[in-house]
Amino acid sequence: MYDAVREMIQQGAIVSAYALDAKGLAAAISKMAFGNKLGVTVDGNVSTKTLFTPGFGNIVAEVKADKLDVVKSILAAAGLEGFDAVVAEVNNTQNFVYGDMTLSMDEAIEAWTGTLEKVFPTKATDDTSVVNTGIYEAIEKAVAAEHGNRHSAHIHSKNIDNLTRFAREVETTIFVKNAHSYAGIGAGGEGYTTFTIAGPTGEGLTAAHSFTRQRRCVMVDGLHII
């Protein structure tokens, strides 16, 4: 079967596919639809039992309408004729439709993502007002001052989130936390002093056997446990 599926993909018949698990067909169709928020109309011949029965080993595939004959031909050649069925069709309403039931895409996604919200909350508070700590403006100005050279930067903070945010924003070869910038080349921090032509400014870190650019992230004091 899997060889047949591979051939369908190579011939452009299958757009996407999902291997069923214990959650069954309904969960598979839903997850496939969530990504691009495509509505789905489930065929009336599909029973609720089929929708929610575990389907280990089964595959649900999104197939182009004009490629159905290709799919049937490949399955027949593989000795799998009759093992296929059309269970649903994509619609342009962003709704899940089954019989006389219609469920909006947003409502379905909210139900899916919010199942364990009370147990493992993703929101610390219902207050959505902006928290003005000054760190965002400071990071923005620091990134602008670095001028995109991607050489070195340093920050003094005990807040891991702030350290991580600045590191991702500034994207420098050498990034030092809670020390002077030259701690990144062995002066008061880890590493060694050396230079390379691989960096955008002519400086950076390299070993004697290589001129490739290496990124170093150095922390002083914080998380130092030895």
N, C-alpha and C positions, 0 to 999 in steps of 0.2 A: 504493500500500500504506500509506503513512504517513498519508494522509487517512483511510483505513479504521481504522487504529489509533487515530487521534485521536477518531474517532466512537465507538469502543468504550470509550475512556476516559470520554468525556462521558456515555455511557449507563451507566456504572458496571460495565461488564463486566470490564474489566482492572483488577486490583488493583495490579500492578507489572509493569514490562517492562524488558528488557535487550537492547541491540543487540550481537549476537555479533561477535567479532573473530577473530584468528588462533588463539586458544586454544580456540575451539570451544564446543560445547553444554555439556560437563561443567563447564568453568570458569564459564560463565554461570549455570547452575543452582546451583552451589556458592556463588557470591558472593551470589546472591539469597537463599539459605537462611541464610547466615551472619548477616545483619543481625538477624533475629528468632529465630535458632536454630530454624528450622522444619525438621523432617525431610522427606526427599524419597524417594519410591519411583519409580525410573525404570522405564518400561514395558519389558516383556520384548521387544517388537518393535524396540526401538531398539538398533542394533548398536554395538559398540565403535568402529567406524570413524566412525559418525555422531557419537558422543559427542566424539571428539577431532579431527575434521576442521575446519579453519578455516571459519567461517560468515559471511564478510563480507556485510553487507546483510540477513542474517536477523534476526528478532526472536523472542525467547522471552518469552512473557507469562504471568503468573499470572492465571488466569481463574476467576471464581466458577463452581461446578458448575452452578448454576441459570441461568447466563448463556451456556452453550455454544451454545444455539440462536441467541442474539442475535449471537454472534461469526460463526457460520456464515452467517447471513442477511446480515450486513454485508459479509462477504468475497464472497459470491455476487453481491451488488449491485454490488460493485466489480470484478467479472470475475475474482476470485481464488479461485473455488471449486476445492477440491482441493489448494490450496497450504498447508492447515493440517494439523496432526497433534498428537495428545495424546502428549507425550513423557514426562510424569511426573505424579505426584500428591503433594500435601502430606500427610504423615502426622503423627501426634502422638507419635512415639517419639523425636524428636531424633536420628534416624539416617538415613544415606544407605543406601538399599537398592537393589541391582541384581542380579537373579537370586538366587544363593545367597550373595552377598556383602553384609555389613552393616558399615558404618563409622560409629562414633559421631561426633556433631557436634563434641565437644571434641577428639577425635583429628584430625579433618579440619582444624579451625581451627589446631591446633598445628602440623600439617604445613605448612599454607599460610603461616602467619606466621613459622615457624622456618626456612624454606628458606635464607635468607642470614644466619642468626644467627652462624655462624662467620666470615663475611666482614665483615658489618656488625653487630656485636653491639649489642643493646639493653640488655644488663645488664652493668654494669661488673665485677660480682663475684657469686659465688654466696652470699656472706654477706648474709643478709637481716636482720641485727640492726639495731636503731635507732641511727642516728648522732645523738648528742646534742650539737649545736653551740650550742644556746641561742637561735639565730635564730628558730626557730618560736615559742618562748615570748615572745620580745621583740616579734615582729610581732603576736602575739595581744594582748598588753598595749597596744601602741601603737594598734591598731585600736579597742580598747575605750576608750582614753583620748580618741580623736578623737570619740567619741559619735555617729558617723554624720553629722556636719555636712558632710562632703565638701568642706571648704574647702582646707586646705593640710597638707602633711606633708613631712618631710625625713628623710633617712637618710645615714649615713656608712658607706660600704662600697666595696670594690673588686671585690666578687663580683657579677657581672652577674645570676646566678640569684637571689641574695638581693634585689637591687634590683628585679628584675622581680616576684618573689613579693610583696614588700611593696606595690609599686604596684598590683598586681591586687587585693590584699586590702583596702587602705585606700580606693581609688577616690576620691581627692580631685581637685578642679579643678586645684590647683597641687601638683606633686610635685617636690621638689628633692633631688638627690643630691650629697653631699659639700660642702654649704655651708649657711649659715643659711637659714631658710625664706623670708625676704624677698628672697632672690636671685631668686625666681620672679617678682618684679615690678620687675626692672631694677636692683636694688641689689646689684651684684656678680655679676649673671648676666644672661642675655638678657631682652629684653622691656621693658616700660614700666609705670609705676605708674598704675593706673586702677581704677575700681570699677564694679560693675554690680548691678542688682537681680535679675539672672537666676540668680545663685548661691543656694543654700539658706540661706546666712548673710548675704546682702546684699553680700558681697565677691566678687571674682573678676576676670576679665580681659575687657575688651571694647575695641572701637575706637569712634571718635567716630560712625561711621555705623551702629553696630549695638549693640543691648543683649542680644545672644544670648551665652550662656555658651560660652566656649572653654576647652578643657583644655590645660594647659601642663605639659610634662615637661622639667625643666632638669637638666643634668649639669655639674658644675664639676670641672676638672682631668682626670678620667677621660675617655678618648676625645677629648680636645681635641688636634687634630693640626695646627692652624695656628699 
